[in-house]
Amino acid sequence: MSHVFPRHSTSDLPTAVAGEGCYLIDANGKRYFDGSGGAAVSCLGHSDAAVIEAVKAQVETLAFAHTGFMTSQPAEALADLLISNAPGTLDRVYFVSGGSEATEAAIKLARQYHLERGEPQRRHLIARRQSYHGNTLGALAAGGNAWRRQQFDPLLIGVSHIAPCYEYVDRTEGESSFDYGQRVANELEAEILRLGPETVMAFMAEPVVGATLGAVPAVDGYFKRIREICDQYGVLLILDEVMCGMGRTGHLFACEADGVAPDILCIAKGLGAGYQPIGAMLCSAAIYDAIASGSGFFQHGHTYIGHPVATAAGLAVVTQMQERDLVARCARMGEVLQAALVDRFGQHPHVGDIRGRGLFRGLELVADRDDKTPFDPARGLAARVKNAALEAGLICYPMAGTRDGRNGDHILLAPPFILSEAQIGELTDKLSDALGRALSAG
């Protein structure tokens, strides 16, 4: 009997014993193509020699040094590398152990920034419905997925939620893509005015919404309007790139595609590529200077922030991305993947939309393509697809509740940047088989 506390108590999962390139291998020797990189984590695949060597070398040199007493060389080097490539005026990096810690730190930093500047009344955070920002209480409060929040709602801080930029479902007939984006972006201004401009501290959003919407990018002009509104009212813009960042969308930082730069940016997942748990919060020079010239102390912290082995892994991952031009490869292979998905599923009666950027793609499943009606949630389609895919030797990321936290299903794909065109064919073949079996099962 296992003493591990699993995600689902009734699950009977295979045991992973090895990883090789784009594949995971279980205890029975079965190979699974990792079509979602776990949860958009394994961007370099599962056996990158350079990253493995960097981790081994760092453990042999220095395993741990608490940041309350010392900094470390890999943390300094990784921070320098990230900032040298970061958009806008981002200037400082706060290393954590994962995405939820990064977004939690961002919320707290936004609050302290306004306190340091003598604006204690700024306390409200605005985010978007159907967003996901993590599972710690602050991050969960920021997230707008009703199902994930429901049972913990009495414990959550109050956060306002406006509409997502979800063109497939919400753009009205006769409305241009640009006009739709401006309309939903202007909901931010309306909410700021409702709350009182002097009371709003930050707006948080994912440039490409991952787990809860299925690789939905904003339309052109949306984030530029969001940036204008934030600047007009002194509201900080926090971009959550935990899932969509670090090259995943064909840009090292996902917001580059939208032509904007945030005040605070969160990354994780692809930063460590699965070789170590690591995330980071990046902030602008102005935010850091407000703390440094004020109290001089960010009142936040975890034991493992800036961990030497984790930052050594992150440094090796980002270095590999740059030296092997893997971000550009991700963009190029993303177009090949999109074409293959459209070719295979573009006329499928139950695939309503195929979307995304780079190697971050989503397929929205519908009962009726013409009116975009979702399947009855009682059918449990997402779970059926996941199980059928595993049987077929494919790991993908199906999720229910796409529309509102209860209704709707999608499949998220986020394969390693190193995949070949032949493996794209393997992915679509296995996905087609899994989808067919899931749809035919009642």
C-alpha positions as CSV (number, residue, x, y, z in Angstrom):
1,M,0.0,0.0,0.0
2,S,1.3,3.4,-0.9
3,H,1.7,6.1,1.7
4,V,1.9,8.9,-0.9
5,F,-1.1,11.4,-0.7
6,P,-2.1,11.5,-4.4
7,R,-4.1,14.2,-6.2
8,H,-7.0,11.7,-6.6
9,S,-7.5,9.0,-4.0
10,T,-9.1,6.7,-6.6
11,S,-6.3,7.1,-9.2
12,D,-4.2,4.1,-10.2
13,L,-1.3,5.8,-11.9
14,P,1.7,4.3,-13.7
15,T,5.0,4.8,-12.0
16,A,7.5,6.9,-14.0
17,V,11.0,5.4,-13.8
18,A,12.9,7.2,-16.6
19,G,12.8,10.0,-19.1
20,E,14.3,10.2,-22.5
21,G,13.9,13.2,-24.7
22,C,10.2,13.8,-25.3
23,Y,9.2,10.6,-23.6
24,L,8.5,9.3,-20.1
25,I,8.8,5.6,-19.4
26,D,6.9,3.7,-16.8
27,A,7.8,0.7,-14.7
28,N,6.5,-1.7,-17.3
29,G,8.6,-0.2,-20.0
30,K,5.7,1.6,-21.7
31,R,6.7,4.9,-23.4
32,Y,4.5,8.0,-23.3
33,F,5.0,11.0,-25.6
34,D,4.9,14.0,-23.2
35,G,2.6,16.2,-25.3
36,S,1.9,18.6,-22.5
37,G,5.4,18.8,-20.9
38,G,3.7,17.7,-17.7
39,A,2.0,21.0,-17.1
40,A,3.9,23.0,-19.6
41,V,7.1,22.4,-17.6
42,S,9.4,20.1,-19.6
43,C,10.5,22.5,-22.3
44,L,13.9,20.8,-22.9
45,G,12.6,17.2,-22.6
46,H,13.6,14.8,-19.9
47,S,17.3,14.0,-20.4
48,D,19.1,17.3,-21.2
49,A,22.8,16.5,-20.5
50,A,23.9,20.1,-19.9
51,V,21.2,20.8,-17.3
52,I,21.8,17.5,-15.5
53,E,25.5,18.2,-15.4
54,A,24.9,21.7,-14.0
55,V,22.7,20.3,-11.2
56,K,25.3,17.7,-10.3
57,A,28.2,20.2,-10.3
58,Q,26.2,22.6,-8.1
59,V,25.3,20.0,-5.5
60,E,28.9,19.0,-5.3
61,T,30.0,22.6,-4.8
62,L,27.2,24.1,-2.7
63,A,23.9,22.6,-2.0
64,F,22.2,25.3,0.2
65,A,22.8,28.8,1.6
66,H,20.0,30.7,3.2
67,T,19.4,34.0,1.6
68,G,19.0,35.7,5.0
69,F,22.8,35.2,5.3
70,M,24.3,34.8,1.9
71,T,23.7,35.1,-1.8
72,S,25.1,32.6,-4.3
73,Q,26.8,32.7,-7.6
74,P,24.2,30.8,-9.7
75,A,21.4,33.0,-8.3
76,E,23.3,36.2,-9.2
77,A,24.2,34.9,-12.7
78,L,20.6,33.8,-13.4
79,A,19.2,37.1,-12.3
80,D,21.6,38.9,-14.6
81,L,20.7,36.7,-17.5
82,L,17.0,37.2,-17.0
83,I,17.2,40.9,-16.6
84,S,19.4,41.3,-19.7
85,N,16.6,39.8,-21.7
86,A,13.6,41.1,-19.8
87,P,11.1,43.6,-21.3
88,G,10.7,47.2,-20.2
89,T,12.2,48.4,-17.0
90,L,12.2,45.1,-15.2
91,D,15.4,45.2,-13.1
92,R,15.2,42.8,-10.1
93,V,14.5,39.1,-9.6
94,Y,13.1,37.4,-6.6
95,F,13.6,33.7,-6.8
96,V,11.0,31.3,-5.3
97,S,10.2,27.6,-5.6
98,G,7.2,27.7,-8.0
99,G,4.5,29.6,-9.7
100,S,2.1,30.0,-6.8
101,E,4.9,31.4,-4.7
102,A,5.7,33.8,-7.5
103,T,2.2,35.2,-7.8
104,E,1.8,35.3,-4.1
105,A,5.0,37.4,-3.8
106,A,3.8,39.7,-6.6
107,I,0.5,40.5,-4.8
108,K,2.3,41.3,-1.6
109,L,5.0,43.4,-3.3
110,A,2.3,45.4,-5.1
111,R,0.7,46.2,-1.7
112,Q,3.9,47.0,0.0
113,Y,5.0,49.3,-2.9
114,H,2.0,51.5,-2.4
115,L,2.5,51.5,1.4
116,E,6.1,52.6,0.9
117,R,4.9,55.5,-1.4
118,G,2.4,56.7,1.2
119,E,-0.7,55.3,-0.4
120,P,-2.0,52.8,2.1
121,Q,-5.6,53.1,0.7
122,R,-4.5,51.2,-2.4
123,R,-5.6,47.7,-1.4
124,H,-7.8,46.3,-4.2
125,L,-6.6,43.7,-6.7
126,I,-8.4,43.2,-10.0
127,A,-8.0,40.0,-12.1
128,R,-10.0,38.1,-14.7
129,R,-12.6,35.4,-14.7
130,Q,-11.4,32.0,-15.8
131,S,-7.8,32.9,-14.9
132,Y,-5.5,30.7,-12.8
133,H,-2.7,32.1,-10.7
134,G,-1.9,29.3,-8.3
135,N,-3.1,27.4,-5.3
136,T,-1.9,29.3,-2.2
137,L,-4.7,31.4,-0.7
138,G,-3.6,34.8,-2.2
139,A,-3.0,33.3,-5.6
140,L,-6.2,31.3,-5.5
141,A,-8.1,34.5,-4.6
142,A,-6.7,36.2,-7.6
143,G,-7.6,33.3,-9.9
144,G,-11.1,33.5,-11.4
145,N,-12.0,29.8,-11.8
146,A,-15.1,29.2,-9.8
147,W,-14.6,25.4,-9.4
148,R,-11.0,25.8,-8.0
149,R,-12.2,28.6,-5.6
150,Q,-15.5,27.2,-4.4
151,Q,-14.7,25.2,-1.3
152,F,-12.0,27.7,-0.1
153,D,-14.0,30.8,-0.8
154,P,-14.6,31.7,2.9
155,L,-10.8,31.9,3.4
156,L,-10.0,34.1,0.3
157,I,-9.3,37.8,0.2
158,G,-11.7,39.8,-1.9
159,V,-10.5,40.2,-5.5
160,S,-12.6,41.8,-8.3
161,H,-12.8,39.8,-11.6
162,I,-13.5,41.2,-15.0
163,A,-14.1,39.3,-18.3
164,P,-11.3,37.4,-19.9
165,C,-10.2,38.2,-23.5
166,Y,-11.9,35.0,-24.9
167,E,-12.7,35.8,-28.5
168,Y,-14.0,32.4,-29.5
169,V,-17.0,32.6,-27.2
170,D,-17.5,36.3,-26.3
171,R,-16.9,38.3,-29.5
172,T,-20.3,39.4,-30.8
173,E,-21.5,39.0,-34.4
174,G,-20.4,42.0,-36.5
175,E,-17.8,43.1,-33.9
176,S,-14.2,43.3,-35.1
177,S,-11.5,41.5,-33.2
178,F,-9.9,44.8,-32.3
179,D,-13.1,46.4,-31.1
180,Y,-13.9,43.3,-29.0
181,G,-10.5,43.5,-27.3
182,Q,-11.0,47.2,-26.6
183,R,-14.4,46.5,-25.2
184,V,-13.3,43.9,-22.7
185,A,-10.1,45.8,-21.8
186,N,-12.3,48.8,-20.9
187,E,-14.0,46.7,-18.3
188,L,-10.8,47.3,-16.3
189,E,-11.3,51.0,-16.3
190,A,-15.0,50.6,-15.3
191,E,-14.0,48.4,-12.4
192,I,-11.3,50.8,-11.2
193,L,-13.8,53.6,-11.3
194,R,-16.3,51.5,-9.4
195,L,-13.9,50.6,-6.6
196,G,-12.4,54.1,-6.5
197,P,-9.1,54.8,-8.5
198,E,-7.2,55.7,-5.3
199,T,-8.0,52.3,-3.8
200,V,-6.7,49.9,-6.6
201,M,-3.2,48.6,-6.3
202,A,-2.8,46.2,-9.3
203,F,-4.3,44.3,-12.1
204,M,-3.1,40.7,-12.7
205,A,-3.5,38.7,-16.0
206,E,-2.0,35.8,-18.0
207,P,-0.8,37.0,-21.5
208,V,-1.9,33.6,-22.8
209,V,-4.4,31.9,-20.4
210,G,-3.3,28.3,-19.8
211,A,-4.9,25.7,-17.6
212,T,-8.3,27.1,-17.2
213,L,-9.0,28.4,-20.7
214,G,-6.7,26.3,-22.9
215,A,-4.1,28.5,-24.5
216,V,-6.2,31.6,-25.2
217,P,-4.1,34.6,-26.3
218,A,-5.5,38.1,-26.2
219,V,-6.5,39.8,-29.4
220,D,-4.3,42.5,-30.9
221,G,-4.5,45.8,-29.0
222,Y,-6.0,44.4,-25.8
223,F,-2.9,44.5,-23.6
224,K,-1.8,47.9,-25.0
225,R,-5.2,49.3,-23.8
226,I,-4.8,47.5,-20.5
227,R,-1.3,49.1,-20.1
228,E,-2.8,52.6,-20.9
229,I,-5.5,52.2,-18.2
230,C,-3.0,51.0,-15.6
231,D,-0.8,54.0,-16.3
232,Q,-3.7,56.4,-16.2
233,Y,-4.8,55.4,-12.7
234,G,-1.4,54.5,-11.1
235,V,-2.3,50.8,-11.0
236,L,0.5,48.2,-11.3
237,L,0.3,45.7,-14.1
238,I,1.2,42.2,-13.0
239,L,1.6,39.6,-15.8
240,D,1.5,35.9,-14.8
241,E,3.7,34.0,-17.2
242,V,4.2,31.0,-15.0
243,M,2.7,28.7,-17.7
244,C,3.0,30.7,-20.9
245,G,6.5,32.2,-20.3
246,M,10.1,31.2,-20.8
247,G,9.9,30.6,-24.5
248,R,6.7,28.5,-24.5
249,T,4.8,30.9,-26.8
250,G,7.8,31.6,-29.1
251,H,9.1,34.5,-27.1
252,L,11.3,34.3,-24.0
253,F,8.7,36.5,-22.3
254,A,5.2,36.0,-23.5
255,C,4.2,39.6,-23.2
256,E,6.7,40.5,-26.0
257,A,4.1,39.3,-28.5
258,D,1.6,41.9,-27.2
259,G,4.1,44.8,-27.3
260,V,3.8,45.6,-23.6
261,A,5.9,45.4,-20.5
262,P,4.6,44.8,-17.0
263,D,5.6,46.4,-13.6
264,I,5.8,42.9,-12.1
265,L,6.2,39.6,-14.0
266,C,6.0,36.0,-12.7
267,I,7.7,33.0,-14.2
268,A,8.2,29.4,-13.2
269,K,7.5,26.0,-15.0
270,G,9.8,26.4,-18.0
271,L,12.4,28.3,-16.0
272,G,13.6,25.0,-14.4
273,A,12.2,22.8,-17.1
274,G,11.4,20.2,-14.5
275,Y,15.0,19.7,-13.4
276,Q,14.5,21.6,-10.2
277,P,11.5,23.4,-8.6
278,I,12.0,27.1,-9.3
279,G,10.0,30.3,-10.0
280,A,10.7,34.0,-10.0
281,M,9.1,37.3,-9.6
282,L,10.6,40.2,-11.6
283,C,9.9,43.8,-10.8
284,S,10.7,47.2,-12.2
285,A,13.5,49.4,-11.0
286,A,10.9,51.9,-9.7
287,I,9.2,49.3,-7.5
288,Y,12.5,48.0,-6.1
289,D,13.7,51.5,-5.5
290,A,10.6,52.4,-3.6
291,I,11.3,49.5,-1.2
292,A,15.1,50.2,-1.0
293,S,14.7,53.9,-0.3
294,G,11.8,53.3,2.1
295,S,11.8,50.5,4.7
296,G,14.6,48.7,2.9
297,F,12.9,45.3,3.6
298,F,10.4,43.3,1.5
299,Q,8.3,41.7,4.3
300,H,8.1,38.3,2.7
301,G,10.2,35.2,2.3
302,H,10.5,31.4,2.2
303,T,13.3,29.1,3.3
304,Y,14.2,28.0,-0.2
305,I,14.2,31.3,-2.1
306,G,17.2,31.7,-4.3
307,H,18.2,28.0,-3.8
308,P,21.7,27.5,-5.3
309,V,20.9,24.2,-7.0
310,A,17.5,25.4,-8.3
311,T,19.1,28.6,-9.7
312,A,22.0,26.6,-11.2
313,A,19.4,24.5,-13.0
314,G,17.5,27.6,-14.2
315,L,20.7,29.2,-15.4
316,A,21.5,26.0,-17.4
317,V,18.0,25.9,-18.9
318,V,18.0,29.5,-20.1
319,T,21.5,29.2,-21.4
320,Q,20.5,26.1,-23.4
321,M,17.5,28.0,-24.8
322,Q,19.8,30.8,-26.0
323,E,22.7,28.8,-27.2
324,R,20.6,26.4,-29.2
325,D,18.1,29.1,-30.3
326,L,15.3,27.0,-28.9
327,V,12.8,29.9,-28.4
328,A,12.9,30.5,-32.2
329,R,12.6,26.8,-32.7
330,C,9.5,26.8,-30.5
331,A,7.9,29.5,-32.6
332,R,8.7,27.6,-35.8
333,M,7.6,24.2,-34.6
334,G,4.5,25.8,-33.1
335,E,3.3,26.8,-36.5
336,V,4.0,23.2,-37.7
337,L,2.0,21.9,-34.8
338,Q,-0.9,24.3,-35.4
339,A,-1.0,23.3,-39.1
340,A,-1.1,19.6,-38.2
341,L,-3.8,20.2,-35.6
342,V,-5.9,22.1,-38.1
343,D,-5.3,19.4,-40.8
344,R,-6.4,16.6,-38.4
345,F,-9.1,18.3,-36.3
346,G,-10.1,21.5,-38.2
347,Q,-13.3,19.8,-39.5
348,H,-13.9,17.5,-36.5
349,P,-17.5,17.8,-35.5
350,H,-16.6,18.2,-31.8
351,V,-13.5,20.5,-32.0
352,G,-14.7,24.1,-32.0
353,D,-11.5,26.0,-31.8
354,I,-7.8,25.4,-32.2
355,R,-5.7,28.2,-30.8
356,G,-2.5,29.4,-29.0
357,R,1.0,30.6,-29.7
358,G,4.2,28.7,-30.2
359,L,4.2,25.2,-28.6
360,F,1.3,26.2,-26.4
361,R,-1.9,25.1,-28.1
362,G,-5.5,24.4,-27.1
363,L,-8.4,22.5,-28.6
364,E,-11.8,23.4,-27.3
365,L,-14.3,20.5,-27.4
366,V,-18.0,21.2,-28.2
367,A,-21.1,19.2,-28.6
368,D,-22.1,21.4,-31.5
369,R,-19.7,23.3,-33.7
370,D,-22.3,25.7,-35.1
371,D,-23.6,27.2,-31.9
372,K,-20.4,26.3,-29.8
373,T,-22.5,24.4,-27.3
374,P,-20.3,22.6,-24.7
375,F,-20.8,19.0,-23.6
376,D,-22.8,18.2,-20.5
377,P,-20.3,18.4,-17.7
378,A,-21.8,15.2,-16.2
379,R,-20.2,13.3,-19.1
380,G,-16.7,13.9,-17.7
381,L,-15.2,14.3,-21.1
382,A,-11.9,15.9,-20.1
383,A,-11.1,13.0,-17.7
384,R,-12.1,10.5,-20.4
385,V,-9.7,12.1,-22.9
386,K,-6.9,12.1,-20.3
387,N,-7.3,8.4,-19.6
388,A,-7.7,7.4,-23.2
389,A,-4.6,9.4,-24.1
390,L,-2.6,7.6,-21.4
391,E,-3.7,4.3,-22.8
392,A,-2.6,5.4,-26.2
393,G,0.8,6.4,-24.9
394,L,0.2,10.2,-24.8
395,I,0.4,12.7,-22.0
396,C,-1.8,15.7,-22.6
397,Y,-3.6,18.2,-20.4
398,P,-7.4,18.0,-20.8
399,M,-9.4,20.2,-18.4
400,A,-13.1,20.7,-17.7
401,G,-14.9,24.0,-16.8
402,T,-13.5,26.0,-19.7
403,R,-16.4,28.4,-20.0
404,D,-17.3,29.2,-16.4
405,G,-15.6,26.7,-14.1
406,R,-18.2,24.0,-14.7
407,N,-19.2,23.9,-18.4
408,G,-16.8,23.3,-21.3
409,D,-13.8,21.1,-22.0
410,H,-10.5,21.7,-23.7
411,I,-7.2,19.9,-24.3
412,L,-4.0,21.8,-23.7
413,L,-0.8,20.8,-25.5
414,A,2.7,22.0,-24.5
415,P,5.3,19.6,-25.8
416,P,9.1,20.0,-25.4
417,F,10.8,22.5,-27.7
418,I,13.0,19.7,-29.0
419,L,10.2,17.7,-30.6
420,S,10.6,16.7,-34.3
421,E,8.1,17.0,-37.1
422,A,7.7,13.2,-37.0
423,Q,6.8,13.4,-33.4
424,I,4.1,16.0,-34.2
425,G,2.6,13.3,-36.4
426,E,2.8,10.9,-33.5
427,L,1.1,13.4,-31.2
428,T,-1.8,14.1,-33.5
429,D,-2.3,10.3,-34.3
430,K,-2.4,9.4,-30.6
431,L,-4.6,12.4,-29.7
432,S,-7.0,11.5,-32.5
433,D,-7.2,7.9,-31.2
434,A,-7.8,9.1,-27.6
435,L,-10.4,11.7,-28.6
436,G,-12.3,9.1,-30.7
437,R,-12.4,6.6,-27.8
438,A,-13.4,9.2,-25.3
439,L,-16.3,10.5,-27.4
440,S,-17.6,7.1,-28.2
441,A,-17.6,6.0,-24.5
442,G,-21.1,7.2,-23.7
